[in-house]
């Protein structure tokens, strides 16, 4: 399903305005407004609706104001975008879709922790203030009287966004596709309309990841022990410590929060610790491939856990980095002198467990295929291999860690190249499978949306009923 990318950068959060119908009405309704009260059946309850000037649409328990749509158009222009590329009706339709997901997330009892959202708000405000210079400037820009009111508004925005995202995830979480479905989907495509895959290459690498000194590891472990002690003995906030200290950019903004189960694709060491703890307990420092952690179990729901963690990474000395680079130079020379093959060297010397036992072969993280399309490959990786010919091996180049920091060095080889070509079922199965799954997910989302529109209270203002919406918001 097409999504309209309408806001980017500093002020993107204004794209989703979340206010309940009752909240909008409470500050502006007087006694005479009771004449406009209408009782309408919701998905689960009878709710009092009140007509309010400036309302663009009402979706379940959520209101979209005309000003919400206008703000998005202003933000597009402020970011240098072309407002004429998207219509007001398209933006309103996207906002209505978001509110539909959020409304049914609440109806389906999908929970979003207030603490989690507050941590996200604090992190974003820190970023905004850092970019504009001060809290005063930020409040002035958005015409807010106080930081408290700004936080409250941003809290509602972020909570609505998270509810919407979780509802989408719930709809799609069990959608799978069988090989037979993939075959049938592919066979329905006319030959002259087959997707064309761009030029591709296959890569292999040998990685050396130097280790930090014992003294540096002890420093990191002791720092984590101090944080654990401060939480347990002084009641310090684990979430705040994660925001201020954790090196895991994927969870830092949420105070180190993750919701996991036994099937979650996390490293074994992390899950083993998580499932060994009681609710509210903080672990001792433990190590994974990503660094050193402490972990707290916030809530246990059967086999599902809400956890928070703090990740610290010991720093590696320049001397250790130089030694890793020199070792790769020697390995490269031995391969070029035909003392061993690249595959043999990868299995014996590479420090990257994910690739070493497969002869160093790299797999595309989007579909685990061995091929990388040149127009989609990571620009840094492409620049490292674009001039390699045949089975030529690169000189040692930087190997980045999971957060963009330098983790070590690697040597690379292009093992094969493929020209641009129409999709071939046997050669391009993984890519075709991905396209077929996406199409199936799109249809599931569309069917869910069509059904929920019928079952949900929706009221589009008269001024917006002339819009040619992609979805049947007007219930015609």
TORKOL-4160 file (C-alpha; in steps of 0.2 Angstrom, whole numbers, padded with zeros to 4 digits, m for minus):
476
<pt num="1" X="0000" Y="0000" Z="0000"/>
<pt num="2" X="0007" Y="0017" Z="m0005"/>
<pt num="3" X="0012" Y="0028" Z="0009"/>
<pt num="4" X="0014" Y="0047" Z="0007"/>
<pt num="5" X="0031" Y="0053" Z="0014"/>
<pt num="6" X="0026" Y="0070" Z="0019"/>
<pt num="7" X="0038" Y="0076" Z="0033"/>
<pt num="8" X="0056" Y="0073" Z="0036"/>
<pt num="9" X="0069" Y="0080" Z="0049"/>
<pt num="10" X="0067" Y="0091" Z="0064"/>
<pt num="11" X="0048" Y="0094" Z="0064"/>
<pt num="12" X="0042" Y="0078" Z="0057"/>
<pt num="13" X="0033" Y="0074" Z="0073"/>
<pt num="14" X="0019" Y="0086" Z="0069"/>
<pt num="15" X="0013" Y="0074" Z="0055"/>
<pt num="16" X="0002" Y="0065" Z="0068"/>
<pt num="17" X="m0009" Y="0075" Z="0080"/>
<pt num="18" X="m0017" Y="0064" Z="0093"/>
<pt num="19" X="m0032" Y="0071" Z="0103"/>
<pt num="20" X="m0047" Y="0063" Z="0109"/>
<pt num="21" X="m0064" Y="0069" Z="0104"/>
<pt num="22" X="m0068" Y="0072" Z="0122"/>
<pt num="23" X="m0053" Y="0082" Z="0125"/>
<pt num="24" X="m0056" Y="0093" Z="0109"/>
<pt num="25" X="m0074" Y="0096" Z="0115"/>
<pt num="26" X="m0071" Y="0099" Z="0133"/>
<pt num="27" X="m0063" Y="0116" Z="0131"/>
<pt num="28" X="m0075" Y="0124" Z="0119"/>
<pt num="29" X="m0092" Y="0117" Z="0122"/>
<pt num="30" X="m0105" Y="0128" Z="0131"/>
<pt num="31" X="m0123" Y="0124" Z="0136"/>
<pt num="32" X="m0130" Y="0128" Z="0120"/>
<pt num="33" X="m0119" Y="0115" Z="0111"/>
<pt num="34" X="m0130" Y="0101" Z="0118"/>
<pt num="35" X="m0142" Y="0104" Z="0104"/>
<pt num="36" X="m0129" Y="0097" Z="0092"/>
<pt num="37" X="m0125" Y="0081" Z="0103"/>
<pt num="38" X="m0127" Y="0065" Z="0092"/>
<pt num="39" X="m0127" Y="0047" Z="0099"/>
<pt num="40" X="m0118" Y="0036" Z="0087"/>
<pt num="41" X="m0113" Y="0017" Z="0089"/>
<pt num="42" X="m0094" Y="0014" Z="0090"/>
<pt num="43" X="m0085" Y="m0002" Z="0088"/>
<pt num="44" X="m0088" Y="m0006" Z="0107"/>
<pt num="45" X="m0098" Y="0008" Z="0115"/>
<pt num="46" X="m0110" Y="0022" Z="0113"/>
<pt num="47" X="m0100" Y="0038" Z="0113"/>
<pt num="48" X="m0106" Y="0056" Z="0114"/>
<pt num="49" X="m0100" Y="0066" Z="0099"/>
<pt num="50" X="m0101" Y="0085" Z="0097"/>
<pt num="51" X="m0099" Y="0095" Z="0082"/>
<pt num="52" X="m0084" Y="0107" Z="0083"/>
<pt num="53" X="m0079" Y="0120" Z="0071"/>
<pt num="54" X="m0061" Y="0117" Z="0064"/>
<pt num="55" X="m0063" Y="0098" Z="0064"/>
<pt num="56" X="m0058" Y="0090" Z="0048"/>
<pt num="57" X="m0063" Y="0072" Z="0052"/>
<pt num="58" X="m0067" Y="0061" Z="0067"/>
<pt num="59" X="m0061" Y="0043" Z="0067"/>
<pt num="60" X="m0068" Y="0033" Z="0082"/>
<pt num="61" X="m0061" Y="0042" Z="0097"/>
<pt num="62" X="m0049" Y="0053" Z="0088"/>
<pt num="63" X="m0051" Y="0070" Z="0080"/>
<pt num="64" X="m0041" Y="0077" Z="0066"/>
<pt num="65" X="m0042" Y="0096" Z="0065"/>
<pt num="66" X="m0040" Y="0107" Z="0050"/>
<pt num="67" X="m0025" Y="0115" Z="0058"/>
<pt num="68" X="m0017" Y="0097" Z="0059"/>
<pt num="69" X="m0017" Y="0096" Z="0040"/>
<pt num="70" X="m0011" Y="0114" Z="0037"/>
<pt num="71" X="0003" Y="0111" Z="0049"/>
<pt num="72" X="0010" Y="0096" Z="0038"/>
<pt num="73" X="0009" Y="0107" Z="0023"/>
<pt num="74" X="0019" Y="0121" Z="0032"/>
<pt num="75" X="0032" Y="0108" Z="0038"/>
<pt num="76" X="0034" Y="0101" Z="0020"/>
<pt num="77" X="0038" Y="0119" Z="0014"/>
<pt num="78" X="0049" Y="0122" Z="0029"/>
<pt num="79" X="0059" Y="0107" Z="0025"/>
<pt num="80" X="0062" Y="0112" Z="0006"/>
<pt num="81" X="0049" Y="0100" Z="0000"/>
<pt num="82" X="0037" Y="0103" Z="m0014"/>
<pt num="83" X="0019" Y="0105" Z="m0006"/>
<pt num="84" X="0012" Y="0104" Z="m0023"/>
<pt num="85" X="0017" Y="0086" Z="m0025"/>
<pt num="86" X="0004" Y="0081" Z="m0012"/>
<pt num="87" X="m0014" Y="0087" Z="m0010"/>
<pt num="88" X="m0023" Y="0092" Z="0006"/>
<pt num="89" X="m0035" Y="0077" Z="0003"/>
<pt num="90" X="m0021" Y="0065" Z="0002"/>
<pt num="91" X="m0013" Y="0071" Z="0019"/>
<pt num="92" X="m0030" Y="0070" Z="0027"/>
<pt num="93" X="m0033" Y="0053" Z="0021"/>
<pt num="94" X="m0016" Y="0047" Z="0028"/>
<pt num="95" X="m0020" Y="0055" Z="0045"/>
<pt num="96" X="m0037" Y="0046" Z="0045"/>
<pt num="97" X="m0028" Y="0030" Z="0041"/>
<pt num="98" X="m0016" Y="0032" Z="0056"/>
<pt num="99" X="m0031" Y="0036" Z="0068"/>
<pt num="100" X="m0040" Y="0021" Z="0062"/>
<pt num="101" X="m0025" Y="0010" Z="0067"/>
<pt num="102" X="m0023" Y="0019" Z="0083"/>
<pt num="103" X="m0042" Y="0018" Z="0088"/>
<pt num="104" X="m0042" Y="m0001" Z="0085"/>
<pt num="105" X="m0026" Y="m0003" Z="0094"/>
<pt num="106" X="m0035" Y="0004" Z="0110"/>
<pt num="107" X="m0051" Y="m0007" Z="0106"/>
<pt num="108" X="m0040" Y="m0022" Z="0105"/>
<pt num="109" X="m0031" Y="m0018" Z="0121"/>
<pt num="110" X="m0014" Y="m0016" Z="0114"/>
<pt num="111" X="m0004" Y="m0008" Z="0128"/>
<pt num="112" X="0009" Y="0006" Z="0126"/>
<pt num="113" X="0018" Y="0010" Z="0142"/>
<pt num="114" X="0017" Y="0029" Z="0147"/>
<pt num="115" X="0035" Y="0028" Z="0153"/>
<pt num="116" X="0041" Y="0021" Z="0137"/>
<pt num="117" X="0032" Y="0036" Z="0128"/>
<pt num="118" X="0039" Y="0049" Z="0140"/>
<pt num="119" X="0057" Y="0042" Z="0137"/>
<pt num="120" X="0054" Y="0045" Z="0118"/>
<pt num="121" X="0047" Y="0062" Z="0121"/>
<pt num="122" X="0062" Y="0067" Z="0132"/>
<pt num="123" X="0075" Y="0060" Z="0119"/>
<pt num="124" X="0066" Y="0070" Z="0105"/>
<pt num="125" X="0065" Y="0086" Z="0114"/>
<pt num="126" X="0084" Y="0084" Z="0118"/>
<pt num="127" X="0087" Y="0082" Z="0099"/>
<pt num="128" X="0076" Y="0097" Z="0095"/>
<pt num="129" X="0084" Y="0109" Z="0108"/>
<pt num="130" X="0101" Y="0104" Z="0102"/>
<pt num="131" X="0097" Y="0109" Z="0084"/>
<pt num="132" X="0087" Y="0125" Z="0087"/>
<pt num="133" X="0098" Y="0131" Z="0101"/>
<pt num="134" X="0087" Y="0132" Z="0117"/>
<pt num="135" X="0070" Y="0127" Z="0124"/>
<pt num="136" X="0065" Y="0145" Z="0123"/>
<pt num="137" X="0067" Y="0145" Z="0104"/>
<pt num="138" X="0058" Y="0129" Z="0102"/>
<pt num="139" X="0043" Y="0135" Z="0112"/>
<pt num="140" X="0043" Y="0151" Z="0102"/>
<pt num="141" X="0043" Y="0142" Z="0086"/>
<pt num="142" X="0028" Y="0131" Z="0090"/>
<pt num="143" X="0020" Y="0145" Z="0100"/>
<pt num="144" X="0019" Y="0136" Z="0116"/>
<pt num="145" X="0018" Y="0144" Z="0133"/>
<pt num="146" X="0028" Y="0131" Z="0143"/>
<pt num="147" X="0039" Y="0116" Z="0141"/>
<pt num="148" X="0025" Y="0106" Z="0150"/>
<pt num="149" X="0012" Y="0109" Z="0137"/>
<pt num="150" X="0024" Y="0105" Z="0124"/>
<pt num="151" X="0028" Y="0089" Z="0132"/>
<pt num="152" X="0010" Y="0085" Z="0134"/>
<pt num="153" X="0006" Y="0088" Z="0116"/>
<pt num="154" X="0021" Y="0078" Z="0110"/>
<pt num="155" X="0017" Y="0064" Z="0122"/>
<pt num="156" X="m0001" Y="0062" Z="0113"/>
<pt num="157" X="0007" Y="0062" Z="0096"/>
<pt num="158" X="0020" Y="0049" Z="0100"/>
<pt num="159" X="0008" Y="0038" Z="0109"/>
<pt num="160" X="m0004" Y="0038" Z="0094"/>
<pt num="161" X="0010" Y="0035" Z="0082"/>
<pt num="162" X="0016" Y="0020" Z="0093"/>
<pt num="163" X="m0002" Y="0013" Z="0094"/>
<pt num="164" X="m0004" Y="0014" Z="0075"/>
<pt num="165" X="0013" Y="0005" Z="0072"/>
<pt num="166" X="0008" Y="m0009" Z="0084"/>
<pt num="167" X="m0009" Y="m0011" Z="0076"/>
<pt num="168" X="m0001" Y="m0013" Z="0059"/>
<pt num="169" X="0012" Y="m0025" Z="0066"/>
<pt num="170" X="m0002" Y="m0036" Z="0074"/>
<pt num="171" X="m0012" Y="m0036" Z="0058"/>
<pt num="172" X="0004" Y="m0043" Z="0049"/>
<pt num="173" X="0013" Y="m0053" Z="0062"/>
<pt num="174" X="0007" Y="m0070" Z="0057"/>
<pt num="175" X="0006" Y="m0067" Z="0038"/>
<pt num="176" X="0017" Y="m0079" Z="0029"/>
<pt num="177" X="0018" Y="m0085" Z="0011"/>
<pt num="178" X="0021" Y="m0103" Z="0004"/>
<pt num="179" X="0032" Y="m0108" Z="m0010"/>
<pt num="180" X="0016" Y="m0113" Z="m0020"/>
<pt num="181" X="0008" Y="m0095" Z="m0017"/>
<pt num="182" X="0024" Y="m0087" Z="m0023"/>
<pt num="183" X="0024" Y="m0098" Z="m0039"/>
<pt num="184" X="0006" Y="m0094" Z="m0042"/>
<pt num="185" X="0009" Y="m0075" Z="m0039"/>
<pt num="186" X="0024" Y="m0075" Z="m0051"/>
<pt num="187" X="0015" Y="m0085" Z="m0065"/>
<pt num="188" X="0001" Y="m0072" Z="m0065"/>
<pt num="189" X="0013" Y="m0059" Z="m0071"/>
<pt num="190" X="0013" Y="m0056" Z="m0090"/>
<pt num="191" X="0030" Y="m0059" Z="m0097"/>
<pt num="192" X="0031" Y="m0042" Z="m0104"/>
<pt num="193" X="0027" Y="m0035" Z="m0086"/>
<pt num="194" X="0040" Y="m0045" Z="m0076"/>
<pt num="195" X="0050" Y="m0035" Z="m0063"/>
<pt num="196" X="0067" Y="m0031" Z="m0069"/>
<pt num="197" X="0081" Y="m0033" Z="m0056"/>
<pt num="198" X="0096" Y="m0022" Z="m0058"/>
<pt num="199" X="0114" Y="m0027" Z="m0059"/>
<pt num="200" X="0120" Y="m0037" Z="m0044"/>
<pt num="201" X="0136" Y="m0043" Z="m0036"/>
<pt num="202" X="0140" Y="m0057" Z="m0024"/>
<pt num="203" X="0153" Y="m0053" Z="m0010"/>
<pt num="204" X="0164" Y="m0062" Z="0003"/>
<pt num="205" X="0174" Y="m0055" Z="0017"/>
<pt num="206" X="0186" Y="m0059" Z="0030"/>
<pt num="207" X="0185" Y="m0048" Z="0046"/>
<pt num="208" X="0197" Y="m0045" Z="0061"/>
<pt num="209" X="0189" Y="m0037" Z="0076"/>
<pt num="210" X="0202" Y="m0033" Z="0089"/>
<pt num="211" X="0198" Y="m0035" Z="0107"/>
<pt num="212" X="0199" Y="m0022" Z="0121"/>
<pt num="213" X="0211" Y="m0023" Z="0134"/>
<pt num="214" X="0207" Y="m0031" Z="0151"/>
<pt num="215" X="0208" Y="m0015" Z="0160"/>
<pt num="216" X="0196" Y="m0007" Z="0148"/>
<pt num="217" X="0184" Y="m0021" Z="0150"/>
<pt num="218" X="0185" Y="m0020" Z="0169"/>
<pt num="219" X="0181" Y="m0001" Z="0168"/>
<pt num="220" X="0165" Y="m0004" Z="0158"/>
<pt num="221" X="0160" Y="m0018" Z="0169"/>
<pt num="222" X="0162" Y="m0008" Z="0184"/>
<pt num="223" X="0153" Y="0007" Z="0177"/>
<pt num="224" X="0138" Y="m0005" Z="0174"/>
<pt num="225" X="0139" Y="m0012" Z="0191"/>
<pt num="226" X="0138" Y="0006" Z="0198"/>
<pt num="227" X="0122" Y="0009" Z="0188"/>
<pt num="228" X="0114" Y="m0007" Z="0194"/>
<pt num="229" X="0119" Y="m0002" Z="0212"/>
<pt num="230" X="0111" Y="0015" Z="0210"/>
<pt num="231" X="0095" Y="0008" Z="0203"/>
<pt num="232" X="0093" Y="m0005" Z="0216"/>
<pt num="233" X="0099" Y="0005" Z="0232"/>
<pt num="234" X="0095" Y="0023" Z="0228"/>
<pt num="235" X="0079" Y="0020" Z="0217"/>
<pt num="236" X="0087" Y="0028" Z="0201"/>
<pt num="237" X="0078" Y="0027" Z="0185"/>
<pt num="238" X="0084" Y="0012" Z="0174"/>
<pt num="239" X="0076" Y="0020" Z="0159"/>
<pt num="240" X="0084" Y="0037" Z="0162"/>
<pt num="241" X="0101" Y="0029" Z="0163"/>
<pt num="242" X="0098" Y="0020" Z="0147"/>
<pt num="243" X="0094" Y="0036" Z="0138"/>
<pt num="244" X="0110" Y="0045" Z="0145"/>
<pt num="245" X="0122" Y="0030" Z="0143"/>
<pt num="246" X="0117" Y="0016" Z="0132"/>
<pt num="247" X="0126" Y="0013" Z="0115"/>
<pt num="248" X="0111" Y="0004" Z="0108"/>
<pt num="249" X="0103" Y="0017" Z="0096"/>
<pt num="250" X="0089" Y="0005" Z="0093"/>
<pt num="251" X="0082" Y="0006" Z="0110"/>
<pt num="252" X="0091" Y="0021" Z="0118"/>
<pt num="253" X="0077" Y="0034" Z="0114"/>
<pt num="254" X="0064" Y="0022" Z="0123"/>
<pt num="255" X="0075" Y="0020" Z="0139"/>
<pt num="256" X="0082" Y="0004" Z="0133"/>
<pt num="257" X="0065" Y="m0004" Z="0131"/>
<pt num="258" X="0062" Y="m0020" Z="0121"/>
<pt num="259" X="0047" Y="m0032" Z="0121"/>
<pt num="260" X="0053" Y="m0049" Z="0117"/>
<pt num="261" X="0047" Y="m0067" Z="0117"/>
<pt num="262" X="0056" Y="m0084" Z="0114"/>
<pt num="263" X="0056" Y="m0082" Z="0095"/>
<pt num="264" X="0063" Y="m0064" Z="0095"/>
<pt num="265" X="0078" Y="m0063" Z="0084"/>
<pt num="266" X="0090" Y="m0058" Z="0098"/>
<pt num="267" X="0107" Y="m0066" Z="0103"/>
<pt num="268" X="0105" Y="m0081" Z="0114"/>
<pt num="269" X="0115" Y="m0073" Z="0128"/>
<pt num="270" X="0103" Y="m0059" Z="0129"/>
<pt num="271" X="0087" Y="m0070" Z="0130"/>
<pt num="272" X="0095" Y="m0082" Z="0142"/>
<pt num="273" X="0098" Y="m0068" Z="0155"/>
<pt num="274" X="0081" Y="m0060" Z="0152"/>
<pt num="275" X="0072" Y="m0076" Z="0155"/>
<pt num="276" X="0082" Y="m0080" Z="0171"/>
<pt num="277" X="0076" Y="m0064" Z="0180"/>
<pt num="278" X="0061" Y="m0060" Z="0190"/>
<pt num="279" X="0050" Y="m0045" Z="0187"/>
<pt num="280" X="0059" Y="m0029" Z="0193"/>
<pt num="281" X="0076" Y="m0038" Z="0194"/>
<pt num="282" X="0092" Y="m0031" Z="0187"/>
<pt num="283" X="0105" Y="m0043" Z="0180"/>
<pt num="284" X="0124" Y="m0042" Z="0183"/>
<pt num="285" X="0134" Y="m0036" Z="0168"/>
<pt num="286" X="0135" Y="m0049" Z="0154"/>
<pt num="287" X="0144" Y="m0050" Z="0137"/>
<pt num="288" X="0137" Y="m0052" Z="0120"/>
<pt num="289" X="0144" Y="m0049" Z="0103"/>
<pt num="290" X="0138" Y="m0031" Z="0104"/>
<pt num="291" X="0147" Y="m0027" Z="0120"/>
<pt num="292" X="0143" Y="m0027" Z="0139"/>
<pt num="293" X="0125" Y="m0026" Z="0146"/>
<pt num="294" X="0114" Y="m0025" Z="0161"/>
<pt num="295" X="0096" Y="m0029" Z="0159"/>
<pt num="296" X="0080" Y="m0026" Z="0169"/>
<pt num="297" X="0064" Y="m0036" Z="0167"/>
<pt num="298" X="0050" Y="m0023" Z="0168"/>
<pt num="299" X="0035" Y="m0035" Z="0165"/>
<pt num="300" X="0032" Y="m0053" Z="0163"/>
<pt num="301" X="0017" Y="m0058" Z="0152"/>
<pt num="302" X="0018" Y="m0077" Z="0151"/>
<pt num="303" X="0032" Y="m0080" Z="0138"/>
<pt num="304" X="0032" Y="m0062" Z="0133"/>
<pt num="305" X="0044" Y="m0050" Z="0143"/>
<pt num="306" X="0045" Y="m0031" Z="0143"/>
<pt num="307" X="0064" Y="m0028" Z="0147"/>
<pt num="308" X="0076" Y="m0013" Z="0147"/>
<pt num="309" X="0094" Y="m0014" Z="0145"/>
<pt num="310" X="0110" Y="m0003" Z="0144"/>
<pt num="311" X="0124" Y="m0007" Z="0132"/>
<pt num="312" X="0142" Y="m0001" Z="0134"/>
<pt num="313" X="0156" Y="m0005" Z="0122"/>
<pt num="314" X="0174" Y="m0006" Z="0128"/>
<pt num="315" X="0186" Y="0005" Z="0118"/>
<pt num="316" X="0199" Y="m0003" Z="0107"/>
<pt num="317" X="0217" Y="0004" Z="0107"/>
<pt num="318" X="0225" Y="0011" Z="0091"/>
<pt num="319" X="0239" Y="m0002" Z="0093"/>
<pt num="320" X="0226" Y="m0017" Z="0093"/>
<pt num="321" X="0218" Y="m0009" Z="0077"/>
<pt num="322" X="0235" Y="m0008" Z="0069"/>
<pt num="323" X="0239" Y="m0026" Z="0073"/>
<pt num="324" X="0222" Y="m0032" Z="0065"/>
<pt num="325" X="0225" Y="m0022" Z="0049"/>
<pt num="326" X="0243" Y="m0029" Z="0048"/>
<pt num="327" X="0236" Y="m0047" Z="0051"/>
<pt num="328" X="0224" Y="m0045" Z="0036"/>
<pt num="329" X="0238" Y="m0039" Z="0025"/>
<pt num="330" X="0247" Y="m0055" Z="0029"/>
<pt num="331" X="0231" Y="m0066" Z="0026"/>
<pt num="332" X="0228" Y="m0057" Z="0009"/>
<pt num="333" X="0246" Y="m0060" Z="0004"/>
<pt num="334" X="0244" Y="m0079" Z="0008"/>
<pt num="335" X="0229" Y="m0080" Z="m0003"/>
<pt num="336" X="0236" Y="m0071" Z="m0017"/>
<pt num="337" X="0252" Y="m0082" Z="m0016"/>
<pt num="338" X="0239" Y="m0097" Z="m0017"/>
<pt num="339" X="0244" Y="m0104" Z="0000"/>
<pt num="340" X="0226" Y="m0105" Z="0004"/>
<pt num="341" X="0209" Y="m0100" Z="m0004"/>
<pt num="342" X="0199" Y="m0086" Z="0002"/>
<pt num="343" X="0186" Y="m0098" Z="0008"/>
<pt num="344" X="0199" Y="m0107" Z="0019"/>
<pt num="345" X="0206" Y="m0091" Z="0026"/>
<pt num="346" X="0189" Y="m0085" Z="0031"/>
<pt num="347" X="0185" Y="m0101" Z="0040"/>
<pt num="348" X="0201" Y="m0101" Z="0049"/>
<pt num="349" X="0204" Y="m0082" Z="0053"/>
<pt num="350" X="0188" Y="m0072" Z="0051"/>
<pt num="351" X="0181" Y="m0065" Z="0067"/>
<pt num="352" X="0164" Y="m0063" Z="0060"/>
<pt num="353" X="0154" Y="m0079" Z="0065"/>
<pt num="354" X="0139" Y="m0075" Z="0054"/>
<pt num="355" X="0150" Y="m0077" Z="0038"/>
<pt num="356" X="0166" Y="m0086" Z="0042"/>
<pt num="357" X="0158" Y="m0104" Z="0041"/>
<pt num="358" X="0151" Y="m0100" Z="0024"/>
<pt num="359" X="0168" Y="m0095" Z="0017"/>
<pt num="360" X="0165" Y="m0077" Z="0021"/>
<pt num="361" X="0150" Y="m0075" Z="0010"/>
<pt num="362" X="0140" Y="m0060" Z="0013"/>
<pt num="363" X="0121" Y="m0061" Z="0013"/>
<pt num="364" X="0108" Y="m0047" Z="0009"/>
<pt num="365" X="0100" Y="m0042" Z="0026"/>
<pt num="366" X="0083" Y="m0039" Z="0017"/>
<pt num="367" X="0081" Y="m0056" Z="0011"/>
<pt num="368" X="0097" Y="m0066" Z="0015"/>
<pt num="369" X="0101" Y="m0069" Z="m0003"/>
<pt num="370" X="0119" Y="m0068" Z="m0008"/>
<pt num="371" X="0116" Y="m0055" Z="m0021"/>
<pt num="372" X="0117" Y="m0036" Z="m0019"/>
<pt num="373" X="0108" Y="m0025" Z="m0031"/>
<pt num="374" X="0120" Y="m0011" Z="m0036"/>
<pt num="375" X="0107" Y="0003" Z="m0035"/>
<pt num="376" X="0102" Y="m0003" Z="m0017"/>
<pt num="377" X="0118" Y="m0008" Z="m0009"/>
<pt num="378" X="0125" Y="0001" Z="0005"/>
<pt num="379" X="0135" Y="0016" Z="m0002"/>
<pt num="380" X="0150" Y="0013" Z="0009"/>
<pt num="381" X="0151" Y="m0005" Z="0005"/>
<pt num="382" X="0149" Y="m0001" Z="m0014"/>
<pt num="383" X="0163" Y="0011" Z="m0013"/>
<pt num="384" X="0174" Y="m0002" Z="m0005"/>
<pt num="385" X="0172" Y="m0015" Z="m0019"/>
<pt num="386" X="0166" Y="m0006" Z="m0035"/>
<pt num="387" X="0184" Y="m0006" Z="m0043"/>
<pt num="388" X="0188" Y="m0024" Z="m0039"/>
<pt num="389" X="0189" Y="m0035" Z="m0054"/>
<pt num="390" X="0187" Y="m0054" Z="m0055"/>
<pt num="391" X="0193" Y="m0062" Z="m0039"/>
<pt num="392" X="0204" Y="m0047" Z="m0034"/>
<pt num="393" X="0205" Y="m0045" Z="m0015"/>
<pt num="394" X="0203" Y="m0027" Z="m0008"/>
<pt num="395" X="0216" Y="m0020" Z="0004"/>
<pt num="396" X="0210" Y="m0019" Z="0022"/>
<pt num="397" X="0196" Y="m0007" Z="0024"/>
<pt num="398" X="0186" Y="m0001" Z="0039"/>
<pt num="399" X="0173" Y="m0013" Z="0047"/>
<pt num="400" X="0159" Y="m0003" Z="0055"/>
<pt num="401" X="0150" Y="m0009" Z="0071"/>
<pt num="402" X="0132" Y="m0010" Z="0073"/>
<pt num="403" X="0130" Y="0009" Z="0078"/>
<pt num="404" X="0142" Y="0015" Z="0064"/>
<pt num="405" X="0158" Y="0015" Z="0075"/>
<pt num="406" X="0174" Y="0007" Z="0069"/>
<pt num="407" X="0174" Y="m0011" Z="0075"/>
<pt num="408" X="0189" Y="m0017" Z="0065"/>
<pt num="409" X="0195" Y="m0021" Z="0048"/>
<pt num="410" X="0191" Y="m0032" Z="0033"/>
<pt num="411" X="0196" Y="m0038" Z="0016"/>
<pt num="412" X="0183" Y="m0040" Z="0002"/>
<pt num="413" X="0181" Y="m0050" Z="m0014"/>
<pt num="414" X="0168" Y="m0049" Z="m0027"/>
<pt num="415" X="0164" Y="m0068" Z="m0031"/>
<pt num="416" X="0152" Y="m0065" Z="m0045"/>
<pt num="417" X="0143" Y="m0051" Z="m0055"/>
<pt num="418" X="0126" Y="m0052" Z="m0063"/>
<pt num="419" X="0119" Y="m0040" Z="m0077"/>
<pt num="420" X="0102" Y="m0032" Z="m0076"/>
<pt num="421" X="0089" Y="m0045" Z="m0081"/>
<pt num="422" X="0070" Y="m0049" Z="m0080"/>
<pt num="423" X="0065" Y="m0059" Z="m0065"/>
<pt num="424" X="0069" Y="m0077" Z="m0066"/>
<pt num="425" X="0059" Y="m0089" Z="m0055"/>
<pt num="426" X="0073" Y="m0101" Z="m0051"/>
<pt num="427" X="0088" Y="m0088" Z="m0050"/>
<pt num="428" X="0078" Y="m0074" Z="m0041"/>
<pt num="429" X="0067" Y="m0084" Z="m0030"/>
<pt num="430" X="0071" Y="m0075" Z="m0014"/>
<pt num="431" X="0067" Y="m0058" Z="m0022"/>
<pt num="432" X="0051" Y="m0064" Z="m0030"/>
<pt num="433" X="0046" Y="m0071" Z="m0013"/>
<pt num="434" X="0049" Y="m0055" Z="m0005"/>
<pt num="435" X="0038" Y="m0046" Z="m0018"/>
<pt num="436" X="0024" Y="m0059" Z="m0017"/>
<pt num="437" X="0024" Y="m0057" Z="0002"/>
<pt num="438" X="0023" Y="m0038" Z="0002"/>
<pt num="439" X="0009" Y="m0040" Z="m0010"/>
<pt num="440" X="0000" Y="m0052" Z="0001"/>
<pt num="441" X="0003" Y="m0040" Z="0016"/>
<pt num="442" X="m0004" Y="m0026" Z="0006"/>
<pt num="443" X="m0020" Y="m0035" Z="0002"/>
<pt num="444" X="m0022" Y="m0040" Z="0020"/>
<pt num="445" X="m0020" Y="m0022" Z="0026"/>
<pt num="446" X="m0033" Y="m0016" Z="0013"/>
<pt num="447" X="m0045" Y="m0030" Z="0018"/>
<pt num="448" X="m0043" Y="m0025" Z="0036"/>
<pt num="449" X="m0045" Y="m0007" Z="0033"/>
<pt num="450" X="m0061" Y="m0009" Z="0022"/>
<pt num="451" X="m0069" Y="m0019" Z="0036"/>
<pt num="452" X="m0064" Y="m0008" Z="0050"/>
<pt num="453" X="m0070" Y="0008" Z="0041"/>
<pt num="454" X="m0087" Y="0000" Z="0040"/>
<pt num="455" X="m0087" Y="m0004" Z="0058"/>
<pt num="456" X="m0080" Y="0012" Z="0065"/>
<pt num="457" X="m0088" Y="0029" Z="0068"/>
<pt num="458" X="m0082" Y="0041" Z="0055"/>
<pt num="459" X="m0087" Y="0058" Z="0051"/>
<pt num="460" X="m0079" Y="0069" Z="0038"/>
<pt num="461" X="m0083" Y="0087" Z="0038"/>
<pt num="462" X="m0093" Y="0094" Z="0024"/>
<pt num="463" X="m0078" Y="0105" Z="0018"/>
<pt num="464" X="m0069" Y="0088" Z="0015"/>
<pt num="465" X="m0082" Y="0077" Z="0008"/>
<pt num="466" X="m0077" Y="0082" Z="m0010"/>
<pt num="467" X="m0060" Y="0074" Z="m0008"/>
<pt num="468" X="m0057" Y="0059" Z="m0019"/>
<pt num="469" X="m0051" Y="0048" Z="m0006"/>
<pt num="470" X="m0042" Y="0031" Z="m0010"/>
<pt num="471" X="m0052" Y="0023" Z="0004"/>
<pt num="472" X="m0071" Y="0024" Z="0007"/>
<pt num="473" X="m0070" Y="0036" Z="0022"/>
<pt num="474" X="m0087" Y="0043" Z="0016"/>
<pt num="475" X="m0095" Y="0026" Z="0017"/>
<pt num="476" X="m0104" Y="0028" Z="0000"/>
